[in-house]
Amino acid sequence: MTPPVVLSSARSEIHREPPRPPHLRDAAYADQFDRDTLFYDVFRADRHVVFQGPPFLNLLAELRRSAPLRGRFGFPRFAARHYGQKKRGEIWLRSEADSFAFDGPLGAFEIDVQPDMAHLFAGRRVVTTLSKDNDLRWIADWMRFYREIHGADGVLVYDNGSSAYSLGELQAAMAAEAGADMIALAVPWPFPYGPQGGMAGAVDGVETDWDSDFCQTGSLQHARFRFLREARSVLNVDVDELVLGESGRSIFAATEYSPAGFVKFPGLWIGTHAPQGVSRATCRHADFVYRDTPVALACPPKWCVVPNRGDRRGDSWSVHNLFGAKANATLDSRFAYRHMRAISNSWKEDRWARADAGGSALPRDDALAEAFAAAGMTRGASADGAPALGGG
């Protein structure tokens, strides 16, 4: 990747202005807001160069006044186009250049264009996520589940500045689990996640818009255009989220055969109760097969998409939605992901605080237990007689 272009007082006194009104910014907002990243990456996508970052907001006018973008927007050249909806920050420029010299209100600097990597995952069924400090055993189990249950043969993980291991260690662990059948890639994504919205970012009890958390949407849009344009289908789920379909159907196959090339599905919680007794330090996905209470507690939806059937101009990949797509309004009840409460380092809340709530009286998720067995993920003998997965 291109080293991120970061604004600084040495380069410019201009920074990204927050979109959230001052009276709705909580005490943590200023420290969490990404005011300085101009571009996450600059890369080729077929005949275009994509300058991608958080939403440019007030910086867009300064970019338009800077070489090499000056005079490229609109009549008479129409060489550059800006996409800024739903937390996107992208400028697409028709150009064959391999590097650019920027000069304007934001400073003077050189940028090398990174190569188009869409060929790497071409024709593959890919699962992608943003991750930070998730245990390597969890990431390996997550990969195994999607390979064995859904037929995934590509994995793309954006590492959001993990401190528990290096990017190289993450890549090695992913490669070991992938073997010869999967393409696995870890991408550095060391950007501020951004301030929370909803009640998590509430001020005096007033919910706030999700208007300032740019990092994860940015990673999805980057994945979409730099790596996954030619993928057969793409599933967006976190490391603690496992999708199951009726009659064991693959989410990738269902998406590929769907009229819209897009399937959006709900989720439900799996609790921390485990009859055999496990700890945070050694737990695995397959230790947990009991629904959480209340059973009706829903999770925000996730989705799977065929990339080349989307509209670059009209839709945007985001965490829980494909904004702009007609099918985004519909949930497919044939699929639901299991949100594993215990598979977390509790960065947002203490997920283990509800440990064993309800105990063995909780409903057992038999479909999930069967999937773990089919994937060889249960402790003890695996489904095919291979050595069992050990505690991490």
C-alpha positions as CSV (number, residue, x, y, z in Angstrom):
1,M,0.0,0.0,0.0
2,T,0.9,3.6,-0.4
3,P,2.1,5.1,2.9
4,P,-0.9,7.0,4.1
5,V,-0.9,10.7,3.3
6,V,-1.3,12.5,6.6
7,L,-1.9,16.2,7.0
8,S,0.4,17.9,9.5
9,S,1.1,21.4,10.6
10,A,4.4,21.2,8.7
11,R,2.5,20.5,5.5
12,S,-0.7,22.5,6.0
13,E,-2.7,24.2,8.7
14,I,-5.9,22.8,7.2
15,H,-7.4,19.7,8.7
16,R,-10.7,17.7,8.3
17,E,-13.5,19.5,10.2
18,P,-15.8,17.2,12.2
19,P,-19.3,16.7,10.7
20,R,-20.9,16.3,14.1
21,P,-22.3,19.5,15.7
22,P,-20.2,20.6,18.8
23,H,-23.1,20.1,21.2
24,L,-23.3,16.4,20.2
25,R,-19.6,15.6,20.6
26,D,-18.9,13.6,23.8
27,A,-15.6,13.9,25.8
28,A,-13.9,11.3,23.7
29,Y,-14.9,12.6,20.3
30,A,-11.9,14.9,19.6
31,D,-9.3,12.2,20.4
32,Q,-11.1,9.6,18.3
33,F,-11.9,11.7,15.2
34,D,-9.6,11.2,12.2
35,R,-8.8,14.8,11.3
36,D,-5.4,14.2,9.7
37,T,-5.6,11.2,7.2
38,L,-6.0,12.6,3.7
39,F,-5.5,9.4,1.7
40,Y,-5.6,5.8,3.0
41,D,-4.1,4.6,-0.3
42,V,-3.7,5.6,-3.9
43,F,-4.0,2.7,-6.3
44,R,-4.9,1.7,-9.8
45,A,-8.3,0.3,-10.7
46,D,-8.3,-0.6,-14.4
47,R,-8.1,2.7,-16.3
48,H,-8.5,4.9,-13.2
49,V,-6.3,5.9,-10.3
50,V,-8.3,6.0,-7.0
51,F,-7.3,8.5,-4.3
52,Q,-9.1,6.9,-1.3
53,G,-9.4,8.2,2.2
54,P,-12.0,9.2,4.8
55,P,-14.7,11.6,3.6
56,F,-12.9,14.7,2.4
57,L,-15.5,17.1,3.7
58,N,-13.9,20.6,3.8
59,L,-10.7,19.2,2.3
60,L,-12.4,18.5,-1.1
61,A,-12.3,22.2,-2.2
62,E,-8.5,22.3,-1.4
63,L,-7.9,19.1,-3.4
64,R,-9.7,20.5,-6.4
65,R,-7.4,23.5,-6.2
66,S,-4.3,21.2,-6.1
67,A,-2.2,19.8,-8.9
68,P,-2.7,17.2,-10.4
69,L,-6.5,17.5,-9.8
70,R,-6.8,21.2,-10.7
71,G,-9.1,21.6,-13.7
72,R,-9.8,17.8,-14.0
73,F,-13.3,17.9,-12.5
74,G,-16.3,18.7,-14.8
75,F,-16.3,20.5,-18.1
76,P,-14.4,20.4,-20.4
77,R,-12.2,17.4,-19.3
78,F,-14.4,15.3,-17.0
79,A,-11.4,13.2,-16.1
80,A,-11.9,13.2,-12.3
81,R,-15.0,12.3,-10.3
82,H,-15.6,12.5,-6.5
83,Y,-17.7,10.0,-4.5
84,G,-18.5,11.1,-1.0
85,Q,-21.7,9.5,0.0
86,K,-22.1,7.3,3.1
87,K,-18.7,7.9,4.7
88,R,-16.8,7.4,1.4
89,G,-13.9,9.5,0.4
90,E,-12.8,8.7,-3.2
91,I,-11.6,10.6,-6.2
92,W,-11.4,8.6,-9.4
93,L,-9.0,10.0,-12.0
94,R,-8.6,8.7,-15.5
95,S,-4.9,8.5,-15.8
96,E,-2.0,6.1,-16.8
97,A,0.4,7.8,-14.5
98,D,2.5,5.8,-12.0
99,S,3.1,8.7,-9.6
100,F,1.8,12.2,-8.9
101,A,3.3,15.4,-7.5
102,F,0.7,17.2,-5.4
103,D,1.0,20.9,-4.9
104,G,-1.6,23.2,-3.5
105,P,-3.2,24.5,-0.3
106,L,-2.7,21.1,1.5
107,G,1.1,21.1,0.8
108,A,3.5,19.7,-1.7
109,F,4.2,15.9,-1.7
110,E,4.9,13.0,-4.0
111,I,2.6,9.9,-4.3
112,D,3.4,6.6,-6.0
113,V,0.4,4.8,-7.5
114,Q,0.0,1.2,-6.1
115,P,-0.8,-1.7,-8.5
116,D,-4.2,-3.0,-9.2
117,M,-4.5,-6.3,-7.2
118,A,-8.0,-7.4,-8.4
119,H,-6.4,-10.4,-10.1
120,L,-5.4,-11.9,-6.7
121,F,-8.9,-12.8,-5.8
122,A,-10.4,-13.1,-9.2
123,G,-13.1,-15.8,-9.4
124,R,-12.9,-16.6,-5.7
125,R,-15.4,-16.7,-2.9
126,V,-13.9,-14.3,-0.3
127,V,-14.7,-13.5,3.3
128,T,-13.4,-10.2,4.5
129,T,-13.2,-8.3,7.8
130,L,-11.5,-5.6,9.9
131,S,-9.8,-7.0,12.9
132,K,-7.7,-5.7,15.9
133,D,-6.0,-8.1,18.3
134,N,-8.4,-11.0,17.7
135,D,-6.5,-14.1,18.9
136,L,-4.8,-15.9,16.0
137,R,-6.6,-19.1,16.9
138,W,-9.9,-17.4,16.5
139,I,-8.9,-16.1,13.1
140,A,-7.8,-19.6,12.0
141,D,-11.1,-21.1,13.3
142,W,-13.1,-18.5,11.5
143,M,-11.3,-19.2,8.2
144,R,-11.8,-23.0,8.7
145,F,-15.5,-22.5,9.3
146,Y,-16.1,-20.5,6.1
147,R,-13.9,-22.8,4.0
148,E,-15.6,-26.0,5.2
149,I,-19.2,-24.8,5.6
150,H,-19.5,-22.3,2.8
151,G,-16.7,-23.1,0.3
152,A,-14.7,-19.9,0.8
153,D,-11.4,-19.9,-1.0
154,G,-10.2,-16.4,-0.3
155,V,-9.7,-14.5,3.0
156,L,-8.9,-10.8,3.2
157,V,-8.2,-9.4,6.7
158,Y,-7.6,-5.7,7.4
159,D,-5.5,-5.3,10.5
160,N,-6.5,-2.2,12.5
161,G,-3.2,-1.7,14.3
162,S,-2.9,-4.9,16.4
163,S,-0.4,-4.8,19.3
164,A,-0.7,-8.5,20.3
165,Y,1.2,-9.6,17.1
166,S,2.8,-8.2,14.0
167,L,1.3,-8.1,10.6
168,G,3.8,-10.7,9.6
169,E,2.7,-13.1,12.3
170,L,-0.9,-12.6,11.3
171,Q,-0.1,-13.3,7.7
172,A,1.8,-16.4,8.7
173,A,-1.1,-17.7,10.8
174,M,-3.5,-17.1,8.0
175,A,-1.3,-18.8,5.4
176,A,-0.9,-21.8,7.7
177,E,-4.7,-22.2,7.9
178,A,-5.3,-21.5,4.3
179,G,-3.0,-24.2,3.0
180,A,-3.0,-24.7,-0.8
181,D,-6.7,-24.2,-1.2
182,M,-7.2,-20.6,-0.2
183,I,-5.7,-17.2,-0.9
184,A,-5.2,-15.4,2.4
185,L,-4.0,-11.8,2.7
186,A,-3.5,-9.5,5.7
187,V,-3.6,-5.8,4.9
188,P,-2.3,-3.1,7.3
189,W,-5.0,-0.6,8.2
190,P,-3.6,1.5,11.0
191,F,-6.2,4.3,11.1
192,P,-8.3,5.6,13.9
193,Y,-11.6,3.7,14.1
194,G,-13.5,6.9,14.8
195,P,-16.1,8.1,17.3
196,Q,-19.1,6.0,18.1
197,G,-22.7,6.9,17.3
198,G,-26.1,5.9,18.6
199,M,-26.3,5.6,22.4
200,A,-22.6,4.7,22.5
201,G,-21.9,8.3,21.5
202,A,-24.9,9.9,23.2
203,V,-24.6,13.3,24.9
204,D,-27.0,14.0,27.7
205,G,-29.1,11.0,26.6
206,V,-29.4,12.2,23.0
207,E,-28.4,9.6,20.4
208,T,-25.9,10.7,17.8
209,D,-25.6,9.9,14.1
210,W,-23.0,7.4,12.9
211,D,-21.3,10.2,11.0
212,S,-17.6,10.0,12.1
213,D,-16.6,6.4,12.2
214,F,-14.8,6.2,8.8
215,C,-12.2,3.4,9.3
216,Q,-14.3,0.3,8.7
217,T,-16.3,1.6,5.8
218,G,-13.0,2.8,4.3
219,S,-11.5,-0.7,4.6
220,L,-14.6,-2.2,2.8
221,Q,-14.4,0.3,0.0
222,H,-10.7,-0.3,-0.3
223,A,-11.2,-4.0,-0.4
224,R,-14.0,-3.6,-3.0
225,F,-12.0,-1.7,-5.5
226,R,-8.3,-2.6,-5.0
227,F,-8.7,-6.4,-4.3
228,L,-12.2,-7.7,-4.9
229,R,-13.6,-6.2,-8.1
230,E,-13.2,-9.5,-9.9
231,A,-14.1,-11.8,-7.0
232,R,-16.9,-14.3,-7.5
233,S,-18.7,-13.2,-4.3
234,V,-17.7,-11.4,-1.1
235,L,-19.0,-12.0,2.5
236,N,-18.5,-9.2,5.1
237,V,-18.5,-10.6,8.6
238,D,-16.4,-10.2,11.7
239,V,-14.2,-12.8,13.3
240,D,-17.0,-13.5,15.9
241,E,-19.7,-13.9,13.3
242,L,-20.6,-17.3,11.7
243,V,-23.3,-17.5,9.0
244,L,-25.6,-20.5,8.7
245,G,-28.2,-21.2,6.0
246,E,-31.2,-23.4,5.8
247,S,-30.3,-27.0,4.8
248,G,-26.6,-26.1,4.9
249,R,-26.7,-23.9,1.8
250,S,-23.6,-21.8,1.1
251,I,-24.1,-18.1,1.5
252,F,-21.8,-17.5,-1.5
253,A,-23.9,-19.8,-3.7
254,A,-27.1,-18.2,-2.6
255,T,-25.8,-14.7,-3.4
256,E,-24.4,-15.7,-6.8
257,Y,-27.8,-17.1,-7.8
258,S,-29.8,-14.2,-6.3
259,P,-31.5,-11.8,-8.8
260,A,-29.7,-8.8,-7.2
261,G,-26.3,-10.5,-6.6
262,F,-26.8,-9.4,-3.0
263,V,-28.0,-11.1,0.2
264,K,-28.5,-9.3,3.5
265,F,-29.2,-11.4,6.6
266,P,-29.9,-11.0,10.3
267,G,-27.9,-12.2,13.3
268,L,-28.5,-13.6,16.8
269,W,-26.4,-14.0,19.9
270,I,-24.6,-17.1,21.1
271,G,-23.8,-16.8,24.8
272,T,-20.8,-17.6,26.9
273,H,-22.2,-20.7,28.6
274,A,-20.1,-23.8,27.9
275,P,-20.9,-27.0,29.9
276,Q,-17.3,-28.2,29.7
277,G,-16.0,-25.0,31.3
278,V,-13.6,-22.8,29.3
279,S,-11.7,-19.6,30.0
280,R,-11.2,-16.4,28.1
281,A,-7.6,-17.4,27.6
282,T,-8.3,-20.7,25.8
283,C,-11.8,-20.5,24.4
284,R,-12.6,-21.4,20.8
285,H,-15.7,-20.7,18.7
286,A,-16.8,-24.4,18.9
287,D,-17.0,-24.2,22.7
288,F,-20.2,-22.2,22.5
289,V,-23.5,-23.5,21.1
290,Y,-26.1,-22.1,23.5
291,R,-28.3,-19.1,22.5
292,D,-28.0,-16.0,24.6
293,T,-30.9,-14.5,26.5
294,P,-33.1,-12.8,25.6
295,V,-33.3,-15.1,22.6
296,A,-35.1,-12.4,20.6
297,L,-32.1,-10.0,21.0
298,A,-31.2,-9.2,17.4
299,C,-27.9,-8.1,15.9
300,P,-27.4,-5.6,13.1
301,P,-27.5,-7.3,9.7
302,K,-24.5,-8.3,7.6
303,W,-24.3,-9.1,3.8
304,C,-22.8,-10.9,0.9
305,V,-22.4,-9.5,-2.6
306,V,-21.3,-10.2,-6.1
307,P,-18.9,-7.2,-6.7
308,N,-19.2,-6.9,-10.5
309,R,-23.0,-6.6,-10.3
310,G,-22.8,-3.5,-8.2
311,D,-22.9,0.2,-9.2
312,R,-19.7,2.1,-8.4
313,R,-21.4,5.4,-8.6
314,G,-24.7,4.5,-6.9
315,D,-23.9,2.1,-4.0
316,S,-21.5,2.0,-1.1
317,W,-20.2,-0.9,0.9
318,S,-20.6,-0.3,4.6
319,V,-20.6,-2.3,7.8
320,H,-24.2,-3.3,7.9
321,N,-25.6,-2.1,4.6
322,L,-24.9,-1.9,0.9
323,F,-26.2,1.7,0.6
324,G,-27.9,2.6,-2.6
325,A,-28.7,-1.0,-3.6
326,K,-32.4,-1.7,-4.0
327,A,-32.1,-5.1,-2.3
328,N,-30.6,-3.4,0.8
329,A,-34.0,-3.0,2.3
330,T,-34.7,-6.7,2.5
331,L,-33.5,-9.3,4.9
332,D,-33.2,-12.9,3.7
333,S,-34.6,-15.2,6.5
334,R,-32.9,-18.3,5.0
335,F,-29.6,-17.1,6.6
336,A,-28.6,-15.9,10.0
337,Y,-25.2,-15.3,11.5
338,R,-24.3,-16.5,15.0
339,H,-22.7,-13.6,17.0
340,M,-20.3,-15.3,19.3
341,R,-20.3,-13.3,22.6
342,A,-17.2,-15.0,24.0
343,I,-15.1,-14.5,20.9
344,S,-14.0,-11.0,21.8
345,N,-11.3,-9.1,23.6
346,S,-14.1,-6.8,24.9
347,W,-12.8,-3.6,23.4
348,K,-16.3,-2.1,23.5
349,E,-17.9,-3.8,26.5
350,D,-17.2,-6.8,28.8
351,R,-18.8,-9.6,26.8
352,W,-18.1,-12.1,29.6
353,A,-20.0,-10.1,32.2
354,R,-23.1,-12.2,31.2
355,A,-21.1,-15.5,31.6
356,D,-23.3,-18.5,32.2
357,A,-26.5,-16.4,32.4
358,G,-29.2,-19.0,32.1
359,G,-26.8,-21.9,32.1
360,S,-28.0,-25.2,30.6
361,A,-31.6,-23.9,30.5
362,L,-30.6,-21.9,27.4
363,P,-31.7,-23.2,24.0
364,R,-29.0,-25.2,22.3
365,D,-28.3,-24.2,18.7
366,D,-28.1,-27.7,17.1
367,A,-27.4,-26.3,13.6
368,L,-24.4,-24.5,14.9
369,A,-23.1,-27.6,16.8
370,E,-23.5,-29.7,13.7
371,A,-21.6,-27.2,11.6
372,F,-18.7,-27.2,14.1
373,A,-18.6,-31.0,13.9
374,A,-18.7,-30.9,10.1
375,A,-15.9,-28.4,10.0
376,G,-13.7,-30.5,12.4
377,M,-13.8,-27.7,15.0
378,T,-15.1,-29.5,18.1
379,R,-12.8,-30.5,20.8
380,G,-12.0,-34.2,20.8
381,A,-12.1,-36.2,17.6
382,S,-12.8,-34.2,14.5
383,A,-15.5,-35.2,12.0
384,D,-13.0,-36.8,9.6
385,G,-10.8,-38.4,12.2
386,A,-8.1,-35.8,12.0
387,P,-6.4,-34.5,15.1
388,A,-8.6,-32.3,17.2
389,L,-8.1,-28.5,17.5
390,G,-6.4,-27.8,20.7
391,G,-6.8,-25.0,23.2
392,G,-5.0,-21.8,22.2
